[in-house]
Amino acid sequence: MTDTREIETVDRARQIVDGLGEGFLGLDADWRVTDCNAAALTFLSCEAQDLKGRKVWEISGLAMEGAFGELAQRVARTRASEDAEIACPRDDGERLVQVRIFPMGSGIGAVLRDITDIRAAEQRVAESEARYRELADGTPAAAWLSRANGELEFINPAMADTLGRSPESLLGEGWMDAIDPDDRSDLLKVRRRARRSHGAFQYEGRFRRADGALRVVQLYGRPRFERSGAFRGHVGMASDVTEARAAESQQKLLIDELNHRVKNTLATVQSLVSQTLREADVACDVAGLVLGRLMALSAAHNVLNREQWNGAEVAAIVEAVAGPYVEAQRITVAGPSAWLEPSGAVTLAMALHELSVNAVKHGAFSTPAGKVKVTWTRFDDCIALEWREEGGPRVTAPDHRGFGSRLLSRLKAEMEFPAEGLICRISLPAPSAGGGLLRN
């Protein structure tokens, strides 16, 4: 009587074979098929009744003279298992099959796995990687790739050229040898912060090439992640900005020298005018007007000097020209951040000076209670500023025009003379965003 446990063991073995994703064939010593599973039937496009008992050489793609036949005969002869990838001709085209053939009783067993699609996918990935590698290696921009621990796993030739060292010496932690010792701690702080936050970073510092030459390099990095969201490291680029920084330094030196000379020239002009007016016995109020205008011009230049003549904030010009009145709380100032071109800054300074002088003589500053409100609004193409006096003597429109009135008229300023106090509205051009001068 057959042992129940033996039957159960055979049944389990059968279930395992049938459940395999790979095809299985059992062959006797005469090369006849004695066993097969569902995966083998699917791969060979056969029914079980058509396959069992047939010689394996009669099955399409498994001929004796083919790769499968040679491998099977060698295993039958040596009784040693072998693995191989073979091309298997099929009615629907050649398929690539991973085969394991092993001794089984007096015959052999064969496990077949169709890997055509897998190898095709691997080939596509390899070709894609090759294209990306060719692109990365061929781009003139210096590019690099780091792991999550910060070590470099890839740099392109342009990156190696930028740092003046061989690619092999820069991989891993080797790139840190190129950092100038004085800048190393700052760069490592930036790197640690970016790794902890999994964020982007930007750094500019000095690097030494293998020949000792010092270069200033900007590094840009952005984080990269697995599909699961796990942090993988950074991908980035580098730029050698040595010449650009040298040019900027030279430009700053020239501008500083020019500013110094302009300031000295204005001081000389003020001194000459003051001396000339005294020698000509010009009335003190006239001398004061002339020197006041020169002082307003000088104040505007001082603000522009601080900004390297890129322009100036409206608030800075108001503070420079009317600072004493602001401190004395005779002028209140309100407005958004608004940037003026150099010519606009000088124009506003001169206009504010004339308005202040007029307020002292005839307007709000001629009485203890008088005050001025200076407000402005920024639009896309202009800055609208308003000077509004209140608390001074009653105002009437002037019957003649002095220098201040003529200056304001050239600015296309709108003047109103309500009894409560003078209102002056000035429109100044705002720099375009494309000009690089618009400050937010």
C-alpha positions in Angstrom: 0.0 0.0 0.0 1.3 3.4 -1.0 2.3 5.5 2.0 0.0 8.5 2.4 2.9 10.8 3.2 4.6 9.8 0.0 1.5 10.7 -2.0 1.3 14.0 -0.2 5.0 14.7 -1.0 4.5 13.9 -4.7 1.4 16.1 -4.8 3.3 19.0 -3.2 6.2 18.5 -5.7 3.7 18.6 -8.5 2.1 21.7 -7.2 5.5 23.4 -6.9 6.4 22.5 -10.5 3.0 23.6 -11.9 3.3 26.9 -9.9 6.7 27.8 -11.3 6.8 30.9 -13.6 9.5 29.1 -15.6 8.8 26.3 -18.0 9.8 22.8 -16.9 10.5 19.7 -19.1 11.4 16.3 -17.9 13.1 14.0 -20.5 13.9 10.3 -20.3 17.0 8.6 -21.6 15.5 8.4 -25.1 14.8 12.2 -25.1 11.1 11.8 -24.8 9.1 14.3 -22.8 7.9 12.6 -19.6 6.7 15.7 -17.7 6.0 19.4 -18.3 4.2 22.3 -16.5 1.8 24.9 -17.6 4.5 27.5 -18.2 6.3 25.2 -20.6 3.2 24.5 -22.5 2.6 28.2 -22.9 6.1 28.9 -24.0 6.1 26.1 -26.5 2.5 26.8 -27.6 1.5 23.1 -27.1 -1.1 21.1 -25.3 0.0 18.5 -22.8 -1.4 15.6 -24.8 0.6 16.8 -27.8 3.8 17.1 -25.9 4.2 14.2 -23.6 5.8 11.1 -25.2 7.3 13.1 -28.1 11.0 13.4 -28.6 12.2 16.8 -27.6 14.0 17.3 -30.9 10.6 17.4 -32.6 9.6 20.5 -30.7 10.0 23.8 -32.6 13.1 25.6 -31.3 14.6 22.6 -29.4 16.3 20.8 -32.3 19.2 18.4 -31.6 21.6 20.5 -33.8 20.6 23.8 -32.0 22.0 25.4 -28.9 19.5 23.6 -26.7 20.3 20.2 -28.2 24.0 20.7 -27.8 23.6 21.7 -24.1 21.2 18.9 -23.3 23.4 16.2 -24.8 26.5 17.5 -23.0 24.6 17.4 -19.6 23.4 13.9 -20.4 26.9 12.8 -21.2 28.7 14.6 -18.2 25.9 14.4 -15.7 26.8 17.9 -14.6 24.3 20.7 -14.5 24.8 23.7 -16.8 23.2 27.2 -17.3 23.1 29.2 -20.5 21.3 31.9 -22.4 20.3 30.6 -25.8 18.4 31.9 -28.9 15.4 29.8 -29.5 13.8 30.0 -32.9 10.0 30.3 -32.8 7.2 30.7 -35.3 6.6 34.2 -34.0 10.3 35.1 -34.1 13.5 34.3 -32.1 13.3 34.4 -28.4 16.1 34.6 -25.9 15.8 31.9 -23.3 17.6 31.3 -20.0 18.1 27.6 -19.6 19.2 25.3 -16.8 19.6 21.6 -17.6 20.4 19.1 -14.9 20.5 15.3 -14.5 17.2 13.8 -13.4 17.1 10.0 -12.9 18.2 8.3 -16.1 17.3 11.4 -18.1 17.5 15.1 -17.6 15.3 18.1 -16.6 15.2 21.5 -18.1 14.0 24.8 -16.8 13.2 27.4 -19.4 12.7 31.1 -18.8 11.9 33.5 -21.6 14.1 36.6 -21.0 13.6 38.3 -24.3 11.6 41.2 -22.9 13.9 41.6 -19.9 17.1 41.8 -22.0 15.3 44.2 -24.4 14.5 46.4 -21.5 18.0 46.2 -20.1 19.3 47.1 -23.6 17.0 50.2 -23.7 18.2 51.2 -20.2 21.8 50.8 -21.2 21.3 52.8 -24.4 19.5 55.5 -22.5 22.3 55.6 -19.9 24.9 55.7 -22.7 23.0 58.7 -24.3 22.8 60.5 -21.0 26.4 59.8 -20.2 27.4 61.0 -23.6 25.4 64.2 -23.0 26.8 64.7 -19.6 30.4 64.1 -20.7 30.0 66.2 -23.8 28.3 69.3 -22.3 30.7 72.2 -21.9 29.1 73.0 -18.5 30.8 71.4 -15.5 28.4 68.8 -14.0 28.6 66.5 -11.0 26.6 64.0 -9.1 26.9 63.1 -5.4 25.6 60.4 -3.1 23.5 60.9 0.0 26.7 60.9 2.1 28.1 63.7 0.0 30.7 61.7 -1.9 31.0 62.4 -5.6 30.0 59.5 -7.8 30.2 61.2 -11.2 31.9 64.3 -12.7 32.1 65.1 -16.3 35.3 66.3 -18.2 34.3 69.9 -17.9 34.1 69.6 -14.1 37.6 68.0 -14.0 38.9 70.8 -16.2 37.3 73.5 -13.9 39.0 72.0 -10.9 42.2 71.3 -12.8 42.5 67.7 -11.6 41.9 64.2 -13.0 38.4 62.8 -12.7 39.6 59.8 -10.7 41.2 62.0 -8.1 38.0 63.9 -7.5 35.6 61.0 -7.0 34.5 60.0 -3.5 35.9 62.5 -1.1 38.9 63.3 -3.3 37.3 66.6 -4.5 37.8 68.1 -1.0 41.6 68.2 -1.6 40.9 70.8 -4.2 39.2 73.2 -1.8 41.4 76.0 -0.5 42.1 75.3 3.2 40.8 78.8 4.2 37.4 78.1 2.6 37.0 74.4 3.4 35.1 74.8 6.7 32.5 77.2 5.1 31.8 74.8 2.2 31.5 71.8 4.4 29.0 73.7 6.6 26.9 74.4 3.4 27.1 70.8 2.4 26.1 69.4 5.8 23.1 71.8 5.9 22.0 70.8 2.4 22.3 67.1 3.2 20.3 67.5 6.5 17.6 69.5 4.8 17.6 67.6 1.5 17.5 71.1 -0.1 19.3 73.0 -2.8 22.4 75.0 -2.1 24.8 77.5 -3.7 28.3 78.2 -2.7 31.2 80.3 -4.0 34.7 79.7 -2.8 38.3 79.2 -3.8 39.7 76.0 -5.2 43.3 75.1 -6.0 44.2 73.3 -9.2 46.8 70.6 -9.3 49.4 73.1 -10.5 48.6 75.4 -7.5 46.6 78.0 -9.4 43.8 79.5 -7.3 40.4 79.7 -8.9 37.1 81.0 -7.7 34.3 78.5 -8.4 30.5 78.7 -7.9 28.8 75.4 -7.0 25.1 74.9 -7.5 23.3 71.7 -6.3 19.8 70.4 -6.3 18.5 67.4 -4.4 17.6 64.1 -6.1 15.3 61.4 -4.8 14.3 57.8 -5.3 10.8 57.1 -6.5 10.1 56.1 -3.0 11.0 59.6 -1.8 14.4 58.6 -0.3 17.1 61.2 -0.6 19.8 60.1 -3.0 22.2 63.1 -2.9 22.6 66.1 -5.1 23.1 66.9 -8.8 24.7 70.1 -9.8 26.9 72.3 -11.9 30.0 74.5 -11.3 31.2 77.7 -12.9 34.7 79.2 -12.8 34.0 82.9 -12.0 37.6 83.9 -11.3 37.9 86.3 -14.2 34.4 87.7 -13.5 35.2 88.4 -9.9 38.5 90.0 -10.8 36.7 92.2 -13.3 34.1 93.2 -10.6 36.9 94.0 -8.2 38.6 96.2 -10.7 35.3 97.9 -11.6 34.6 98.6 -7.9 38.1 100.0 -7.5 37.5 102.3 -10.5 34.1 103.4 -9.3 35.3 104.0 -5.8 38.1 106.2 -7.2 35.6 108.0 -9.4 33.3 108.6 -6.5 36.1 109.9 -4.5 37.1 112.3 -7.2 33.5 113.5 -7.8 33.1 114.1 -4.1 36.3 116.1 -3.9 35.3 118.0 -7.1 31.9 118.9 -5.5 33.6 120.0 -2.3 36.0 122.1 -4.4 33.1 123.7 -6.3 31.3 124.5 -3.1 34.4 126.1 -1.7 35.0 128.1 -4.9 31.4 129.3 -5.1 31.3 130.2 -1.4 34.6 132.1 -1.7 33.4 133.9 -4.9 30.1 134.9 -3.4 31.9 136.4 -0.4 34.4 138.3 -2.5 31.5 139.6 -4.7 29.7 140.7 -1.6 26.6 138.8 -2.6 23.7 138.9 -0.2 23.7 136.1 2.4 20.3 134.8 1.3 21.5 134.5 -2.3 24.7 132.7 -1.2 22.6 130.4 1.0 20.4 129.5 -2.0 23.4 128.7 -4.2 25.2 126.7 -1.5 22.0 124.9 -0.5 21.5 123.7 -4.1 25.0 122.5 -4.2 24.5 120.7 -0.9 21.4 119.0 -2.2 23.3 117.8 -5.3 26.1 116.6 -3.1 23.7 114.7 -0.8 22.2 112.9 -3.9 25.7 112.0 -5.0 26.6 110.6 -1.6 23.6 108.3 -1.7 24.5 107.2 -5.3 28.1 106.6 -4.3 26.9 104.1 -1.6 24.9 102.2 -4.2 27.8 102.2 -6.8 25.7 104.5 -9.0 23.2 101.8 -9.7 20.5 104.1 -8.4 18.9 105.0 -5.1 15.8 104.3 -2.9 13.3 107.2 -2.8 13.4 107.0 1.0 17.2 107.4 1.0 17.0 110.5 -1.1 14.3 112.0 1.1 16.4 111.3 4.2 19.5 112.7 2.6 17.9 116.0 1.5 15.3 116.6 4.2 16.9 114.7 7.1 16.8 117.5 9.6 13.1 118.1 9.1 12.4 114.4 9.4 14.3 114.2 12.6 12.4 117.2 13.9 9.1 115.5 13.0 8.2 118.3 10.7 8.1 115.8 7.8 6.4 112.5 7.8 7.5 109.9 5.2 5.5 107.0 3.9 5.8 104.8 0.8 6.9 101.4 -0.5 10.4 100.4 -1.5 10.9 102.2 -4.8 14.1 102.4 -6.8 15.2 105.4 -8.9 17.8 105.6 -11.7 20.8 107.9 -10.9 19.3 110.8 -13.0 15.9 110.4 -11.3 17.6 110.4 -7.9 19.4 113.7 -8.6 16.3 115.2 -10.0 14.2 114.3 -6.9 16.9 115.6 -4.6 16.9 119.0 -6.3 13.1 119.2 -6.3 12.9 118.3 -2.6 15.5 120.9 -1.8 13.5 123.6 -3.6 10.2 122.6 -1.9 11.9 122.6 1.5 13.4 126.1 0.9 10.0 127.4 -0.2 8.3 125.8 2.8 10.8 127.7 5.1 10.2 131.0 3.4 6.5 130.9 2.6 4.9 127.6 3.6 4.6 125.0 6.4 8.0 125.4 7.9 7.5 129.2 8.3 5.3 128.5 11.4 5.9 126.3 14.4 2.8 124.1 13.8 3.4 123.5 10.1 4.2 120.1 8.8 4.7 118.2 5.5 3.7 114.8 4.4 5.8 113.1 1.7 4.2 110.0 0.2 4.8 108.0 -2.9 3.4 105.0 -4.9 5.3 102.8 -7.2 3.7 101.8 -10.5 5.2 99.6 -13.3 6.7 102.5 -15.2 6.8 105.4 -12.8 7.0 106.5 -9.2 4.3 109.1 -8.2 5.5 111.3 -5.2 3.4 113.8 -3.4 4.5 116.7 -1.2 1.6 118.0 0.9 1.9 120.9 3.4 -0.5 121.7 6.2 -0.6 123.9 9.4 1.2 126.8 7.7 -0.1 130.2 6.6 -2.8 130.5 4.1 -1.5 129.8 0.6 -2.2 131.6 -2.6 -0.8 131.0 -6.1 2.5 132.9 -6.7 2.3 135.8 -9.2 5.9 135.2 -10.4 8.1 132.2 -11.0 11.5 131.7 -9.4 14.2 129.1 -10.0 12.4 126.5 -7.9 9.1 127.0 -9.8 10.9 126.7 -13.1 12.8 123.6 -12.0 9.6 121.9 -10.9 7.8 122.9 -14.1 10.6 121.2 -16.1 9.9 118.1 -14.1 6.3 118.3 -15.2 5.3 118.6 -11.5 1.7 119.4 -10.8 1.3 122.3 -8.3 -1.9 123.0 -6.4 -2.3 125.9 -4.0 -5.3 125.3 -1.7 -5.5 127.6 1.3 -4.5 124.7 3.7 -1.1 124.4 2.1 0.9 123.6 -1.1 0.5 120.3 -2.8 3.1 119.2 -5.3 2.9 116.0 -7.3 6.0 114.7 -9.1 6.2 111.7 -11.5 9.5 110.0 -11.9 10.4 107.2 -14.3 10.9 103.8 -12.6 13.7 101.5 -14.0 12.4 98.6 -16.0 12.9 95.1 -14.6 15.0 94.1 -17.6 17.4 96.9 -16.7 18.5 95.2 -13.6 17.8 98.3 -11.4 14.3 97.5 -10.1 14.6 96.8 -6.4 11.8 95.0 -4.5 
